[in-house]
Amino acid sequence: MKDIEQIIKEVTGTMAMEGMHLREEDKQRIRVCLSDQVTFDEMKKRIIQKHTVRI
């Protein structure tokens, strides 16, 4: 598998071409998932919970 930092550089470049820029927080999330600390599904759930408005 490619080095995690190389993958992040490639994702950063691809996102920038589309006018979207990754914050350091986003890059850290990618590192956590690629190092198998958390699954992508679990990280997605955390992000959704963080940004869900509770009434």
mmCIF file as gemmi writes it, N, C-alpha and C atoms, coordinates in Angstrom:
data_model
loop_
_atom_site.group_PDB
_atom_site.id
_atom_site.type_symbol
_atom_site.label_atom_id
_atom_site.label_alt_id
_atom_site.label_comp_id
_atom_site.label_asym_id
_atom_site.label_entity_id
_atom_site.label_seq_id
_atom_site.pdbx_PDB_ins_code
_atom_site.Cartn_x
_atom_site.Cartn_y
_atom_site.Cartn_z
_atom_site.occupancy
_atom_site.B_iso_or_equiv
_atom_site.pdbx_formal_charge
_atom_site.auth_seq_id
_atom_site.auth_asym_id
_atom_site.pdbx_PDB_model_num
ATOM 1 N N . MET Axp A 1 ? 0.849 -1.196 0 1 0 ? 1 A 1
ATOM 2 C CA . MET Axp A 1 ? 0 0 0 1 0 ? 1 A 1
ATOM 3 C C . MET Axp A 1 ? 0.881 1.24 0 1 0 ? 1 A 1
ATOM 4 N N . LYS Axp A 2 ? 0.379 2.274 -0.623 1 0 ? 2 A 1
ATOM 5 C CA . LYS Axp A 2 ? 1.117 3.535 -0.658 1 0 ? 2 A 1
ATOM 6 C C . LYS Axp A 2 ? 1.269 4.101 0.741 1 0 ? 2 A 1
ATOM 7 N N . ASP Axp A 3 ? 2.27 4.93 0.892 1 0 ? 3 A 1
ATOM 8 C CA . ASP Axp A 3 ? 2.478 5.643 2.146 1 0 ? 3 A 1
ATOM 9 C C . ASP Axp A 3 ? 1.273 6.551 2.415 1 0 ? 3 A 1
ATOM 10 N N . ILE Axp A 4 ? 0.851 6.596 3.65 1 0 ? 4 A 1
ATOM 11 C CA . ILE Axp A 4 ? -0.326 7.389 4.03 1 0 ? 4 A 1
ATOM 12 C C . ILE Axp A 4 ? -0.173 8.849 3.624 1 0 ? 4 A 1
ATOM 13 N N . GLU Axp A 5 ? 0.996 9.421 3.845 1 0 ? 5 A 1
ATOM 14 C CA . GLU Axp A 5 ? 1.199 10.837 3.496 1 0 ? 5 A 1
ATOM 15 C C . GLU Axp A 5 ? 1.121 11.053 1.986 1 0 ? 5 A 1
ATOM 16 N N . GLN Axp A 6 ? 1.557 10.08 1.206 1 0 ? 6 A 1
ATOM 17 C CA . GLN Axp A 6 ? 1.454 10.191 -0.252 1 0 ? 6 A 1
ATOM 18 C C . GLN Axp A 6 ? -0.011 10.169 -0.684 1 0 ? 6 A 1
ATOM 19 N N . ILE Axp A 7 ? -0.788 9.312 -0.062 1 0 ? 7 A 1
ATOM 20 C CA . ILE Axp A 7 ? -2.223 9.255 -0.371 1 0 ? 7 A 1
ATOM 21 C C . ILE Axp A 7 ? -2.879 10.586 -0.035 1 0 ? 7 A 1
ATOM 22 N N . ILE Axp A 8 ? -2.532 11.154 1.113 1 0 ? 8 A 1
ATOM 23 C CA . ILE Axp A 8 ? -3.104 12.44 1.516 1 0 ? 8 A 1
ATOM 24 C C . ILE Axp A 8 ? -2.727 13.53 0.521 1 0 ? 8 A 1
ATOM 25 N N . LYS Axp A 9 ? -1.481 13.535 0.049 1 0 ? 9 A 1
ATOM 26 C CA . LYS Axp A 9 ? -1.058 14.518 -0.955 1 0 ? 9 A 1
ATOM 27 C C . LYS Axp A 9 ? -1.886 14.369 -2.235 1 0 ? 9 A 1
ATOM 28 N N . GLU Axp A 10 ? -2.107 13.128 -2.654 1 0 ? 10 A 1
ATOM 29 C CA . GLU Axp A 10 ? -2.884 12.904 -3.867 1 0 ? 10 A 1
ATOM 30 C C . GLU Axp A 10 ? -4.336 13.344 -3.702 1 0 ? 10 A 1
ATOM 31 N N . VAL Axp A 11 ? -4.925 13.032 -2.568 1 0 ? 11 A 1
ATOM 32 C CA . VAL Axp A 11 ? -6.299 13.455 -2.289 1 0 ? 11 A 1
ATOM 33 C C . VAL Axp A 11 ? -6.37 14.982 -2.223 1 0 ? 11 A 1
ATOM 34 N N . THR Axp A 12 ? -5.406 15.595 -1.562 1 0 ? 12 A 1
ATOM 35 C CA . THR Axp A 12 ? -5.362 17.059 -1.455 1 0 ? 12 A 1
ATOM 36 C C . THR Axp A 12 ? -5.305 17.696 -2.84 1 0 ? 12 A 1
ATOM 37 N N . GLY Axp A 13 ? -4.457 17.159 -3.711 1 0 ? 13 A 1
ATOM 38 C CA . GLY Axp A 13 ? -4.339 17.686 -5.07 1 0 ? 13 A 1
ATOM 39 C C . GLY Axp A 13 ? -5.619 17.526 -5.869 1 0 ? 13 A 1
ATOM 40 N N . THR Axp A 14 ? -6.219 16.36 -5.775 1 0 ? 14 A 1
ATOM 41 C CA . THR Axp A 14 ? -7.458 16.094 -6.507 1 0 ? 14 A 1
ATOM 42 C C . THR Axp A 14 ? -8.58 17.008 -6.023 1 0 ? 14 A 1
ATOM 43 N N . MET Axp A 15 ? -8.691 17.155 -4.724 1 0 ? 15 A 1
ATOM 44 C CA . MET Axp A 15 ? -9.738 18.026 -4.17 1 0 ? 15 A 1
ATOM 45 C C . MET Axp A 15 ? -9.499 19.48 -4.589 1 0 ? 15 A 1
ATOM 46 N N . ALA Axp A 16 ? -8.239 19.919 -4.585 1 0 ? 16 A 1
ATOM 47 C CA . ALA Axp A 16 ? -7.917 21.295 -4.961 1 0 ? 16 A 1
ATOM 48 C C . ALA Axp A 16 ? -8.304 21.569 -6.412 1 0 ? 16 A 1
ATOM 49 N N . MET Axp A 17 ? -8.125 20.582 -7.294 1 0 ? 17 A 1
ATOM 50 C CA . MET Axp A 17 ? -8.51 20.757 -8.704 1 0 ? 17 A 1
ATOM 51 C C . MET Axp A 17 ? -10.01 21.009 -8.832 1 0 ? 17 A 1
ATOM 52 N N . GLU Axp A 18 ? -10.776 20.502 -7.881 1 0 ? 18 A 1
ATOM 53 C CA . GLU Axp A 18 ? -12.224 20.695 -7.883 1 0 ? 18 A 1
ATOM 54 C C . GLU Axp A 18 ? -12.65 21.922 -7.072 1 0 ? 18 A 1
ATOM 55 N N . GLY Axp A 19 ? -11.664 22.67 -6.577 1 0 ? 19 A 1
ATOM 56 C CA . GLY Axp A 19 ? -11.967 23.879 -5.822 1 0 ? 19 A 1
ATOM 57 C C . GLY Axp A 19 ? -12.304 23.626 -4.359 1 0 ? 19 A 1
ATOM 58 N N . MET Axp A 20 ? -12.011 22.429 -3.895 1 0 ? 20 A 1
ATOM 59 C CA . MET Axp A 20 ? -12.283 22.085 -2.493 1 0 ? 20 A 1
ATOM 60 C C . MET Axp A 20 ? -10.944 21.845 -1.796 1 0 ? 20 A 1
ATOM 61 N N . HIS Axp A 21 ? -10.786 22.423 -0.641 1 0 ? 21 A 1
ATOM 62 C CA . HIS Axp A 21 ? -9.51 22.324 0.061 1 0 ? 21 A 1
ATOM 63 C C . HIS Axp A 21 ? -9.684 21.586 1.378 1 0 ? 21 A 1
ATOM 64 N N . LEU Axp A 22 ? -8.754 20.674 1.649 1 0 ? 22 A 1
ATOM 65 C CA . LEU Axp A 22 ? -8.803 19.905 2.887 1 0 ? 22 A 1
ATOM 66 C C . LEU Axp A 22 ? -8.185 20.71 4.021 1 0 ? 22 A 1
ATOM 67 N N . ARG Axp A 23 ? -8.854 20.691 5.142 1 0 ? 23 A 1
ATOM 68 C CA . ARG Axp A 23 ? -8.291 21.293 6.344 1 0 ? 23 A 1
ATOM 69 C C . ARG Axp A 23 ? -7.406 20.251 7.017 1 0 ? 23 A 1
ATOM 70 N N . GLU Axp A 24 ? -6.597 20.671 7.947 1 0 ? 24 A 1
ATOM 71 C CA . GLU Axp A 24 ? -5.736 19.74 8.674 1 0 ? 24 A 1
ATOM 72 C C . GLU Axp A 24 ? -6.584 18.695 9.401 1 0 ? 24 A 1
ATOM 73 N N . GLU Axp A 25 ? -7.742 19.095 9.89 1 0 ? 25 A 1
ATOM 74 C CA . GLU Axp A 25 ? -8.66 18.174 10.562 1 0 ? 25 A 1
ATOM 75 C C . GLU Axp A 25 ? -9.1 17.053 9.604 1 0 ? 25 A 1
ATOM 76 N N . ASP Axp A 26 ? -9.352 17.411 8.351 1 0 ? 26 A 1
ATOM 77 C CA . ASP Axp A 26 ? -9.739 16.418 7.348 1 0 ? 26 A 1
ATOM 78 C C . ASP Axp A 26 ? -8.595 15.442 7.085 1 0 ? 26 A 1
ATOM 79 N N . LYS Axp A 27 ? -7.4 15.987 6.969 1 0 ? 27 A 1
ATOM 80 C CA . LYS Axp A 27 ? -6.225 15.143 6.724 1 0 ? 27 A 1
ATOM 81 C C . LYS Axp A 27 ? -5.986 14.188 7.894 1 0 ? 27 A 1
ATOM 82 N N . GLN Axp A 28 ? -6.221 14.658 9.1 1 0 ? 28 A 1
ATOM 83 C CA . GLN Axp A 28 ? -6.051 13.805 10.271 1 0 ? 28 A 1
ATOM 84 C C . GLN Axp A 28 ? -7.071 12.671 10.262 1 0 ? 28 A 1
ATOM 85 N N . ARG Axp A 29 ? -8.281 12.964 9.856 1 0 ? 29 A 1
ATOM 86 C CA . ARG Axp A 29 ? -9.309 11.913 9.753 1 0 ? 29 A 1
ATOM 87 C C . ARG Axp A 29 ? -8.876 10.839 8.754 1 0 ? 29 A 1
ATOM 88 N N . ILE Axp A 30 ? -8.312 11.265 7.638 1 0 ? 30 A 1
ATOM 89 C CA . ILE Axp A 30 ? -7.829 10.309 6.635 1 0 ? 30 A 1
ATOM 90 C C . ILE Axp A 30 ? -6.726 9.445 7.239 1 0 ? 30 A 1
ATOM 91 N N . ARG Axp A 31 ? -5.792 10.067 7.956 1 0 ? 31 A 1
ATOM 92 C CA . ARG Axp A 31 ? -4.702 9.31 8.594 1 0 ? 31 A 1
ATOM 93 C C . ARG Axp A 31 ? -5.251 8.25 9.541 1 0 ? 31 A 1
ATOM 94 N N . VAL Axp A 32 ? -6.232 8.625 10.353 1 0 ? 32 A 1
ATOM 95 C CA . VAL Axp A 32 ? -6.813 7.7 11.331 1 0 ? 32 A 1
ATOM 96 C C . VAL Axp A 32 ? -7.446 6.513 10.618 1 0 ? 32 A 1
ATOM 97 N N . CYS Axp A 33 ? -8.178 6.779 9.548 1 0 ? 33 A 1
ATOM 98 C CA . CYS Axp A 33 ? -8.839 5.691 8.819 1 0 ? 33 A 1
ATOM 99 C C . CYS Axp A 33 ? -7.827 4.797 8.101 1 0 ? 33 A 1
ATOM 100 N N . LEU Axp A 34 ? -6.843 5.402 7.456 1 0 ? 34 A 1
ATOM 101 C CA . LEU Axp A 34 ? -5.871 4.606 6.708 1 0 ? 34 A 1
ATOM 102 C C . LEU Axp A 34 ? -4.947 3.799 7.617 1 0 ? 34 A 1
ATOM 103 N N . SER Axp A 35 ? -4.815 4.21 8.853 1 0 ? 35 A 1
ATOM 104 C CA . SER Axp A 35 ? -3.97 3.453 9.79 1 0 ? 35 A 1
ATOM 105 C C . SER Axp A 35 ? -4.796 2.416 10.554 1 0 ? 35 A 1
ATOM 106 N N . ASP Axp A 36 ? -6.051 2.22 10.119 1 0 ? 36 A 1
ATOM 107 C CA . ASP Axp A 36 ? -6.952 1.207 10.695 1 0 ? 36 A 1
ATOM 108 C C . ASP Axp A 36 ? -7.281 1.431 12.165 1 0 ? 36 A 1
ATOM 109 N N . GLN Axp A 37 ? -7.206 2.671 12.615 1 0 ? 37 A 1
ATOM 110 C CA . GLN Axp A 37 ? -7.622 2.976 13.977 1 0 ? 37 A 1
ATOM 111 C C . GLN Axp A 37 ? -9.146 3.029 14.063 1 0 ? 37 A 1
ATOM 112 N N . VAL Axp A 38 ? -9.766 3.46 12.966 1 0 ? 38 A 1
ATOM 113 C CA . VAL Axp A 38 ? -11.227 3.595 12.876 1 0 ? 38 A 1
ATOM 114 C C . VAL Axp A 38 ? -11.618 3.244 11.442 1 0 ? 38 A 1
ATOM 115 N N . THR Axp A 39 ? -12.755 2.593 11.269 1 0 ? 39 A 1
ATOM 116 C CA . THR Axp A 39 ? -13.217 2.291 9.916 1 0 ? 39 A 1
ATOM 117 C C . THR Axp A 39 ? -13.782 3.558 9.268 1 0 ? 39 A 1
ATOM 118 N N . PHE Axp A 40 ? -13.844 3.543 7.946 1 0 ? 40 A 1
ATOM 119 C CA . PHE Axp A 40 ? -14.423 4.687 7.249 1 0 ? 40 A 1
ATOM 120 C C . PHE Axp A 40 ? -15.889 4.859 7.631 1 0 ? 40 A 1
ATOM 121 N N . ASP Axp A 41 ? -16.612 3.751 7.802 1 0 ? 41 A 1
ATOM 122 C CA . ASP Axp A 41 ? -18.023 3.853 8.205 1 0 ? 41 A 1
ATOM 123 C C . ASP Axp A 41 ? -18.162 4.493 9.582 1 0 ? 41 A 1
ATOM 124 N N . GLU Axp A 42 ? -17.299 4.124 10.511 1 0 ? 42 A 1
ATOM 125 C CA . GLU Axp A 42 ? -17.344 4.712 11.854 1 0 ? 42 A 1
ATOM 126 C C . GLU Axp A 42 ? -17.005 6.202 11.796 1 0 ? 42 A 1
ATOM 127 N N . MET Axp A 43 ? -16.001 6.568 10.999 1 0 ? 43 A 1
ATOM 128 C CA . MET Axp A 43 ? -15.627 7.981 10.88 1 0 ? 43 A 1
ATOM 129 C C . MET Axp A 43 ? -16.778 8.766 10.256 1 0 ? 43 A 1
ATOM 130 N N . LYS Axp A 44 ? -17.422 8.196 9.249 1 0 ? 44 A 1
ATOM 131 C CA . LYS Axp A 44 ? -18.567 8.865 8.619 1 0 ? 44 A 1
ATOM 132 C C . LYS Axp A 44 ? -19.669 9.089 9.647 1 0 ? 44 A 1
ATOM 133 N N . LYS Axp A 45 ? -19.929 8.09 10.474 1 0 ? 45 A 1
ATOM 134 C CA . LYS Axp A 45 ? -20.949 8.213 11.523 1 0 ? 45 A 1
ATOM 135 C C . LYS Axp A 45 ? -20.588 9.341 12.496 1 0 ? 45 A 1
ATOM 136 N N . ARG Axp A 46 ? -19.32 9.42 12.874 1 0 ? 46 A 1
ATOM 137 C CA . ARG Axp A 46 ? -18.885 10.484 13.792 1 0 ? 46 A 1
ATOM 138 C C . ARG Axp A 46 ? -19.079 11.867 13.185 1 0 ? 46 A 1
ATOM 139 N N . ILE Axp A 47 ? -18.746 12.003 11.918 1 0 ? 47 A 1
ATOM 140 C CA . ILE Axp A 47 ? -18.879 13.307 11.248 1 0 ? 47 A 1
ATOM 141 C C . ILE Axp A 47 ? -20.353 13.698 11.153 1 0 ? 47 A 1
ATOM 142 N N . ILE Axp A 48 ? -21.207 12.746 10.804 1 0 ? 48 A 1
ATOM 143 C CA . ILE Axp A 48 ? -22.646 13.026 10.715 1 0 ? 48 A 1
ATOM 144 C C . ILE Axp A 48 ? -23.188 13.44 12.077 1 0 ? 48 A 1
ATOM 145 N N . GLN Axp A 49 ? -22.798 12.719 13.132 1 0 ? 49 A 1
ATOM 146 C CA . GLN Axp A 49 ? -23.252 13.078 14.48 1 0 ? 49 A 1
ATOM 147 C C . GLN Axp A 49 ? -22.777 14.472 14.873 1 0 ? 49 A 1
ATOM 148 N N . LYS Axp A 50 ? -21.546 14.803 14.519 1 0 ? 50 A 1
ATOM 149 C CA . LYS Axp A 50 ? -20.983 16.114 14.862 1 0 ? 50 A 1
ATOM 150 C C . LYS Axp A 50 ? -21.771 17.249 14.222 1 0 ? 50 A 1
ATOM 151 N N . HIS Axp A 51 ? -22.249 17.014 13.001 1 0 ? 51 A 1
ATOM 152 C CA . HIS Axp A 51 ? -22.894 18.089 12.247 1 0 ? 51 A 1
ATOM 153 C C . HIS Axp A 51 ? -24.423 17.997 12.213 1 0 ? 51 A 1
ATOM 154 N N . THR Axp A 52 ? -24.987 17.078 12.987 1 0 ? 52 A 1
ATOM 155 C CA . THR Axp A 52 ? -26.428 16.947 13.049 1 0 ? 52 A 1
ATOM 156 C C . THR Axp A 52 ? -26.987 17.893 14.115 1 0 ? 52 A 1
ATOM 157 N N . VAL Axp A 53 ? -27.987 18.655 13.719 1 0 ? 53 A 1
ATOM 158 C CA . VAL Axp A 53 ? -28.621 19.586 14.645 1 0 ? 53 A 1
ATOM 159 C C . VAL Axp A 53 ? -29.665 18.812 15.45 1 0 ? 53 A 1
ATOM 160 N N . ARG Axp A 54 ? -29.549 18.897 16.747 1 0 ? 54 A 1
ATOM 161 C CA . ARG Axp A 54 ? -30.512 18.227 17.607 1 0 ? 54 A 1
ATOM 162 C C . ARG Axp A 54 ? -31.54 19.242 18.082 1 0 ? 54 A 1
ATOM 163 N N . ILE Axp A 55 ? -32.786 18.863 17.996 1 0 ? 55 A 1
ATOM 164 C CA . ILE Axp A 55 ? -33.871 19.782 18.377 1 0 ? 55 A 1
ATOM 165 C C . ILE Axp A 55 ? -34.413 19.399 19.746 1 0 ? 55 A 1
